[in-house]
Amino acid sequence: MTRLRLALPAAAAMLALTACTNSQEAATPAATPQISTAYELPDAKAYPEGIAVDSHNGDIYVGSFTNGAIYRAAKDHSKAEVFLPSGTDGRHTANGLRVDTAGRLWVIDHSTGVAVYDTGTRALIARFDVPQADKPFLNDLAITPDGSVYLTDSVRPILYRVTPDELTAAIAHGGRAELPFFTNLTKDPAPQSIPLLNGIVADPSGRYLLVVDMPTGDLYRVALDAQRTVSKVTRHGGTMINGDGLEMRGDTLWVVQNKDNTVSRWRVTDDGATVEQQQRITDAALAIPTTIAHIGDRALVVVSQFDRGGPMGAGTPAPFTVAAIDGI
């Protein structure tokens, strides 16, 4: 995803590449990472982008960037089924996904906003919209321990936030509201270089967020106190260029680097001010990976195949899957 000078759908494809689920403890990597198929997805042109894990029952949700469908794979099942069909509630694209502690599924439509579903009934609970005059490209989201949901915008250096109280108020007033602004990462109204924000994660203690700028590989720390201070994270031992989906568990950060077919693992120190690369796996079998989520020690990585007949190039895709990487 180069800077935003590409015409759609190329720009949309580049911007679509996104992030994942917070947990508490870091996995212990094996000596040699092994890649296998975790789940098979329906639809010949699914081109998946986001993934979410329901911590209550182990169900996996995956979203299609090209048709907006949401797929669900039940725990201990290897094949996913359609959970929400393409076109549900007018959605024809799906980016970031998360399941919150109440079992609600959050689904980003990059062009309009974020929808919230009851995973038991599949009913739409609430919807938060971005004004179309802003021409947004919402990309990924993270949930902090207090239940607040933070979202990135890839065409402006903007973060949005939905607090639990704002969700409750939206539900009480017909289930629809405007997506609230949280902060702008660049205070200069016309910066020379505008970050193309993609993946986002929350520190498990709730003190800060980490957000990646995909073209440069810069990682930003956003404080979740009253000052909302933004600082660039010091990085040691590797690059995060093409950084897409992120996941953080304890003091371990995983970064999916889409066009590089790479997943890297980093140690976070100094209260989020410094990261050091500890491991890196690159494999063509990952086929433009977009994001990552863990179940126990098992890393699940979305294999988008965007460059095989999808929004990033011509060709014929293989059956769509979610990969498992053991040892990263």
LUMMARVEX-114917 format. One line per field, with one value per residue (C-alpha): residue number from 1; chain; residue in three letters; x, y, z. Coordinates in pm, 1 decimal, decimal comma, always signed. Each point is the difference from the previous one (the first is absolute). Example, Ala and Ser with C-alpha at 12.3 -4.5 7.8 and 13.67 -1.06 7.14 Angstrom:
bamar (1;2)
sevex (A;A)
guvo (ALA;SER)
xx (+1230,0;+137,0)
yy (-450,0;+344,0)
zz (+780,0;-66,0)
REM end
This chain:
bamar (1;2;3;4;5;6;7;8;9;10;11;12;13;14;15;16;17;18;19;20;21;22;23;24;25;26;27;28;29;30;31;32;33;34;35;36;37;38;39;40;41;42;43;44;45;46;47;48;49;50;51;52;53;54;55;56;57;58;59;60;61;62;63;64;65;66;67;68;69;70;71;72;73;74;75;76;77;78;79;80;81;82;83;84;85;86;87;88;89;90;91;92;93;94;95;96;97;98;99;100;101;102;103;104;105;106;107;108;109;110;111;112;113;114;115;116;117;118;119;120;121;122;123;124;125;126;127;128;129;130;131;132;133;134;135;136;137;138;139;140;141;142;143;144;145;146;147;148;149;150;151;152;153;154;155;156;157;158;159;160;161;162;163;164;165;166;167;168;169;170;171;172;173;174;175;176;177;178;179;180;181;182;183;184;185;186;187;188;189;190;191;192;193;194;195;196;197;198;199;200;201;202;203;204;205;206;207;208;209;210;211;212;213;214;215;216;217;218;219;220;221;222;223;224;225;226;227;228;229;230;231;232;233;234;235;236;237;238;239;240;241;242;243;244;245;246;247;248;249;250;251;252;253;254;255;256;257;258;259;260;261;262;263;264;265;266;267;268;269;270;271;272;273;274;275;276;277;278;279;280;281;282;283;284;285;286;287;288;289;290;291;292;293;294;295;296;297;298;299;300;301;302;303;304;305;306;307;308;309;310;311;312;313;314;315;316;317;318;319;320;321;322;323;324;325;326;327;328)
sevex (A;A;A;A;A;A;A;A;A;A;A;A;A;A;A;A;A;A;A;A;A;A;A;A;A;A;A;A;A;A;A;A;A;A;A;A;A;A;A;A;A;A;A;A;A;A;A;A;A;A;A;A;A;A;A;A;A;A;A;A;A;A;A;A;A;A;A;A;A;A;A;A;A;A;A;A;A;A;A;A;A;A;A;A;A;A;A;A;A;A;A;A;A;A;A;A;A;A;A;A;A;A;A;A;A;A;A;A;A;A;A;A;A;A;A;A;A;A;A;A;A;A;A;A;A;A;A;A;A;A;A;A;A;A;A;A;A;A;A;A;A;A;A;A;A;A;A;A;A;A;A;A;A;A;A;A;A;A;A;A;A;A;A;A;A;A;A;A;A;A;A;A;A;A;A;A;A;A;A;A;A;A;A;A;A;A;A;A;A;A;A;A;A;A;A;A;A;A;A;A;A;A;A;A;A;A;A;A;A;A;A;A;A;A;A;A;A;A;A;A;A;A;A;A;A;A;A;A;A;A;A;A;A;A;A;A;A;A;A;A;A;A;A;A;A;A;A;A;A;A;A;A;A;A;A;A;A;A;A;A;A;A;A;A;A;A;A;A;A;A;A;A;A;A;A;A;A;A;A;A;A;A;A;A;A;A;A;A;A;A;A;A;A;A;A;A;A;A;A;A;A;A;A;A;A;A;A;A;A;A;A;A;A;A;A;A;A;A;A;A;A;A;A;A;A;A;A;A)
guvo (MET;THR;ARG;LEU;ARG;LEU;ALA;LEU;PRO;ALA;ALA;ALA;ALA;MET;LEU;ALA;LEU;THR;ALA;CYS;THR;ASN;SER;GLN;GLU;ALA;ALA;THR;PRO;ALA;ALA;THR;PRO;GLN;ILE;SER;THR;ALA;TYR;GLU;LEU;PRO;ASP;ALA;LYS;ALA;TYR;PRO;GLU;GLY;ILE;ALA;VAL;ASP;SER;HIS;ASN;GLY;ASP;ILE;TYR;VAL;GLY;SER;PHE;THR;ASN;GLY;ALA;ILE;TYR;ARG;ALA;ALA;LYS;ASP;HIS;SER;LYS;ALA;GLU;VAL;PHE;LEU;PRO;SER;GLY;THR;ASP;GLY;ARG;HIS;THR;ALA;ASN;GLY;LEU;ARG;VAL;ASP;THR;ALA;GLY;ARG;LEU;TRP;VAL;ILE;ASP;HIS;SER;THR;GLY;VAL;ALA;VAL;TYR;ASP;THR;GLY;THR;ARG;ALA;LEU;ILE;ALA;ARG;PHE;ASP;VAL;PRO;GLN;ALA;ASP;LYS;PRO;PHE;LEU;ASN;ASP;LEU;ALA;ILE;THR;PRO;ASP;GLY;SER;VAL;TYR;LEU;THR;ASP;SER;VAL;ARG;PRO;ILE;LEU;TYR;ARG;VAL;THR;PRO;ASP;GLU;LEU;THR;ALA;ALA;ILE;ALA;HIS;GLY;GLY;ARG;ALA;GLU;LEU;PRO;PHE;PHE;THR;ASN;LEU;THR;LYS;ASP;PRO;ALA;PRO;GLN;SER;ILE;PRO;LEU;LEU;ASN;GLY;ILE;VAL;ALA;ASP;PRO;SER;GLY;ARG;TYR;LEU;LEU;VAL;VAL;ASP;MET;PRO;THR;GLY;ASP;LEU;TYR;ARG;VAL;ALA;LEU;ASP;ALA;GLN;ARG;THR;VAL;SER;LYS;VAL;THR;ARG;HIS;GLY;GLY;THR;MET;ILE;ASN;GLY;ASP;GLY;LEU;GLU;MET;ARG;GLY;ASP;THR;LEU;TRP;VAL;VAL;GLN;ASN;LYS;ASP;ASN;THR;VAL;SER;ARG;TRP;ARG;VAL;THR;ASP;ASP;GLY;ALA;THR;VAL;GLU;GLN;GLN;GLN;ARG;ILE;THR;ASP;ALA;ALA;LEU;ALA;ILE;PRO;THR;THR;ILE;ALA;HIS;ILE;GLY;ASP;ARG;ALA;LEU;VAL;VAL;VAL;SER;GLN;PHE;ASP;ARG;GLY;GLY;PRO;MET;GLY;ALA;GLY;THR;PRO;ALA;PRO;PHE;THR;VAL;ALA;ALA;ILE;ASP;GLY;ILE)
xx (+0,0;+186,3;-104,4;-354,7;+59,4;-140,8;-333,3;-266,4;-26,0;+379,3;+6,1;-285,8;+185,1;+310,9;-191,7;-202,6;+286,4;-70,5;+40,3;-113,2;-84,2;+143,1;+72,4;+201,1;+294,2;+254,8;+36,9;+326,3;+136,3;+117,5;+343,9;-123,9;-334,3;-234,2;-279,3;-316,9;-365,4;-218,6;-331,4;-146,4;-225,5;-307,3;-44,5;+223,8;+85,2;-0,1;+332,4;+0,5;+143,4;-86,1;-21,2;-139,5;-6,1;-289,2;+179,8;-317,3;-36,3;+298,2;-203,1;+190,3;-145,5;+152,0;-114,6;+9,4;+146,6;-157,1;-358,0;-49,2;-106,4;+98,9;+97,3;+0,9;+192,3;-110,6;+263,2;+147,4;-146,8;+227,4;-255,8;-162,0;-359,3;-170,1;-100,7;-117,1;-49,1;+134,6;-222,6;-112,8;-104,8;+125,5;+359,2;+204,8;+344,2;+137,8;+333,1;+87,3;-190,2;-8,0;-212,3;-29,3;-31,7;-379,5;+4,2;-81,6;+160,1;+131,9;+31,4;+159,0;-130,8;+290,3;-220,4;-274,8;+77,6;-23,2;-292,1;-53,4;-173,7;-131,8;+189,3;-283,1;-289,4;+201,1;-207,1;+143,3;+32,3;+147,1;+172,3;+245,6;+39,8;+273,8;-122,6;+45,2;+138,7;+306,6;+60,4;+122,3;+185,1;-55,8;+237,9;+50,7;-111,0;+114,1;-182,2;+147,3;-63,9;-268,4;-201,1;+73,4;+50,5;+262,5;+10,0;+257,4;-63,1;+246,7;-59,2;+39,1;+216,5;-315,3;-104,5;-363,2;-138,0;-327,8;-30,7;-238,2;-219,8;-14,3;-98,1;-275,1;-126,1;-6,0;-199,5;-245,3;-52,3;-81,6;+335,8;+169,7;+248,2;+296,6;+341,7;+172,0;+340,6;+279,0;+324,1;+209,7;+349,4;+144,1;-73,2;+116,1;-311,6;+210,1;+289,2;+251,5;-50,2;-337,8;+15,3;-195,0;-130,1;-92,3;+25,3;-70,1;+30,9;-59,0;+245,9;-153,7;+15,1;-191,1;+267,9;+66,7;-66,4;+253,0;-76,3;+205,5;+63,1;+12,5;+219,4;+274,4;-25,3;-9,5;-177,1;-177,8;-88,2;-320,3;-45,0;-348,5;+18,4;-143,1;+292,3;-30,4;+369,8;+123,3;+362,5;+196,9;+110,5;+371,7;+43,7;+298,2;+93,5;-231,1;-254,7;-379,0;-43,3;-326,2;-119,3;-366,5;-169,9;+142,0;-51,2;+129,8;+3,8;+183,6;+326,8;+0,5;-107,8;-61,3;+6,8;-140,8;+185,0;-230,9;+194,4;+305,6;-189,8;+146,9;-97,5;+241,5;+5,1;+126,1;+64,5;-155,0;+189,6;+19,0;-376,7;-48,0;+279,5;+231,1;-42,4;+261,0;-47,5;+38,2;-118,5;-105,8;-152,6;-41,4;-179,6;-176,7;-271,8;-130,4;-107,9;-45,9;-84,0;-212,3;-40,4;+59,1;-180,1;+96,9;-186,2;+224,9;+347,9;-138,9;+33,5;-276,2;+92,6;-239,5;+120,8;-161,6;+130,9;-78,4;+252,6;-167,3;-304,1;-86,5;+41,3;+380,4;+53,4;-116,9;+6,2;-190,4;-12,6;+28,0;-281,9;-4,2;+131,2;+121,5;+349,8;+138,4;+361,1;+139,3;+318,1;-30,4)
yy (+0,0;+299,5;+351,0;+87,5;+89,7;-322,9;-15,3;-228,2;-294,9;-17,6;+253,3;-178,4;-327,4;+153,4;+171,2;-306,7;-196,5;+0,0;-139,0;-222,6;-123,8;+94,1;-258,3;-20,4;-236,4;-45,0;-332,9;-193,9;-44,4;-335,7;-33,5;-14,8;+158,1;-229,4;+121,8;-202,8;+55,5;+81,6;+79,1;-19,9;+289,0;-13,4;+219,0;-27,3;+371,8;+58,4;+191,8;+13,5;+291,7;+7,9;-263,4;-11,5;-259,8;-40,4;-72,7;-144,4;-297,7;+0,8;+87,8;+174,7;+277,6;+105,7;+286,7;+31,2;+320,7;-51,7;-90,4;+93,9;-346,9;-123,6;-365,4;-195,1;-315,5;-167,3;-128,6;-334,3;+41,7;+38,8;+151,0;+338,4;+79,9;+324,8;+185,1;+326,8;-7,0;+257,9;+308,0;-37,8;+345,9;+143,0;-116,1;-119,2;+15,6;-95,4;+99,0;-19,1;-237,7;-42,2;-188,3;+188,4;-147,2;+13,0;-223,9;+277,4;-5,3;+333,2;+19,2;+287,7;+108,5;+220,1;+239,0;+62,7;-95,3;-289,7;-231,7;-198,4;-341,4;-243,9;-321,0;-210,4;+145,0;+160,7;+314,5;+345,7;+174,3;+335,5;+180,9;+291,7;+201,2;+229,5;+307,3;-74,1;+348,4;-121,2;-269,6;-249,6;-326,5;-168,7;-288,9;-173,6;+7,0;-91,3;-37,7;+124,4;-161,9;+259,2;-112,7;+301,1;-70,0;+195,9;+12,6;+113,7;+202,3;-58,2;+318,3;+233,8;-40,6;-29,9;-233,7;-40,6;-138,2;-153,4;-24,8;-242,6;+296,6;+116,6;-348,8;-12,6;+343,4;-98,4;-314,0;+203,4;+248,9;-231,6;-170,9;+259,3;+277,8;+188,7;-156,4;+216,5;+157,9;-82,5;+159,8;+109,2;-150,8;+303,2;+338,0;+180,4;+46,4;-42,9;-233,9;-88,8;-370,0;-128,5;-339,0;-275,0;-160,7;-365,2;-246,4;+101,0;-178,2;+92,0;-48,5;-270,2;+238,0;+269,5;+270,9;+43,5;-105,8;-104,6;+92,1;-81,0;+226,2;-249,3;+170,9;+109,2;-275,9;+260,0;-108,0;+261,1;-6,9;+185,2;+65,1;-63,7;+269,8;+350,2;+130,3;-268,1;+44,9;-153,6;-116,2;-207,6;-336,4;-83,9;-316,5;-238,3;-293,6;+18,5;+181,8;+29,9;+129,0;-134,0;-50,2;-97,4;-194,3;+19,0;-210,4;+59,3;-244,6;+100,5;+156,0;-180,2;+168,0;-178,1;+192,1;-132,7;+149,2;-59,3;+47,6;-161,5;-321,3;+41,5;-29,4;+146,0;-19,0;+282,1;+58,7;+320,9;+185,2;+342,5;+23,6;-23,7;+239,2;-268,1;-324,0;-258,1;-264,2;-355,6;-214,1;+30,2;-248,5;+63,4;-250,6;+29,9;-229,8;+294,4;+167,1;+361,8;-59,9;+273,4;-66,7;-235,8;-134,5;-263,5;-289,9;-116,2;-38,6;-38,2;+301,0;+38,7;+206,3;+115,7;-96,9;+264,9;-91,1;+359,9;-29,4;-304,7;+135,2;+229,8;+374,5;-11,6;-195,8;-245,7;-376,1;-292,5;-53,9;-331,1;-87,2;+263,5;-93,9;+122,5;-129,3;-116,6;+75,4;-206,3;+139,4;+374,7)
zz (+0,0;-124,8;+92,2;-97,1;-361,6;-144,4;-174,2;+139,7;+14,9;+29,3;+283,0;+172,7;-18,7;+145,3;+278,1;+81,6;+145,5;+395,8;+386,5;+310,7;+351,5;+340,3;+268,0;+316,1;-39,1;-276,1;-174,1;+25,8;-353,6;-130,8;-156,5;-362,1;-92,3;-191,9;-229,2;-49,4;-89,1;+299,3;-172,1;-348,8;-104,8;-226,1;-311,4;-304,6;+25,4;+374,6;+13,4;+381,6;+195,7;+371,7;+272,9;+353,9;+275,3;+243,0;+327,4;+154,0;-234,2;-237,5;-310,0;-279,8;-217,4;-332,8;-224,4;-379,2;-138,6;-342,9;+93,2;+365,5;+113,6;+345,3;+43,5;+325,1;+87,8;+320,4;+239,6;-110,9;-351,0;-301,5;-238,7;+42,1;-93,5;-96,9;+316,0;-163,2;-379,3;-241,0;-0,4;+362,0;+121,3;-329,8;+55,0;-297,1;+159,0;+341,5;+151,8;+367,5;+230,1;+377,9;+251,1;+329,6;+348,8;-22,8;-308,8;-246,8;-345,3;-131,5;-381,0;-192,1;-339,5;-107,1;-194,8;+255,7;+360,5;+242,9;+78,8;+320,8;-1,3;+256,8;-75,7;+142,6;-201,1;-286,1;+58,0;-67,0;+338,1;-99,7;-279,7;+11,5;-320,2;-125,8;-193,4;-369,0;-53,6;+188,2;-266,8;+258,6;-35,4;+334,1;+35,1;+333,1;+362,1;+350,1;+331,7;+328,7;+340,2;+83,4;-304,1;-221,5;-371,2;-199,0;-380,8;-257,1;-315,4;-282,9;-198,1;+296,4;+312,2;+209,4;+278,9;+100,0;+326,1;+115,3;+378,5;+174,5;+97,9;-363,0;-111,3;+264,2;-106,8;-366,7;+77,0;+206,8;-284,7;-288,2;-37,9;-218,4;+75,5;-143,1;+57,8;+264,9;-69,8;+247,4;-120,3;-297,0;-3,6;-180,9;+151,8;-314,5;-219,7;-316,6;+83,2;-269,3;+62,6;+115,2;+172,6;-173,4;+317,3;-8,2;+288,9;+357,9;+335,1;+362,3;+282,5;+224,2;+296,8;-190,6;+17,7;-372,7;-358,8;-264,8;-363,1;-310,4;-301,1;-284,1;-266,1;+241,3;+258,9;+276,9;+317,1;+211,9;+367,9;+91,6;+372,0;+135,8;+266,6;-13,9;-210,8;-270,0;-77,5;-327,0;-28,3;-247,9;+140,2;-13,4;-205,3;+20,8;-222,2;-299,9;-207,8;+15,8;-356,1;-146,2;+357,4;-0,7;+278,5;+352,3;+310,3;+351,8;+289,7;+312,3;-116,4;-336,6;-324,1;-330,7;-328,0;-328,6;-297,9;-293,7;-324,1;+158,2;+89,1;+346,2;+365,5;+254,6;+379,6;+222,8;+369,8;+136,7;+273,8;+167,5;+38,9;-375,5;-94,5;-145,6;-196,7;-97,9;-267,8;+128,5;-289,6;-363,5;-242,6;-373,2;-222,2;-336,7;+136,0;+204,2;-328,8;+114,9;+366,1;+154,7;+370,4;+290,3;+306,8;+254,1;+154,8;+277,1;-151,0;-351,9;-227,3;-260,6;-306,2;-272,4;-349,5;-220,8;-349,0;-98,2;-285,0;-157,7;-179,6;+289,2;+51,6;-34,9;-320,4;-262,1;+39,3;+142,2;+376,6;+176,5;+242,3;+274,0;+342,3;+333,6;+73,0;+331,7;+89,0;+285,0;+148,1;-55,1)
REM end
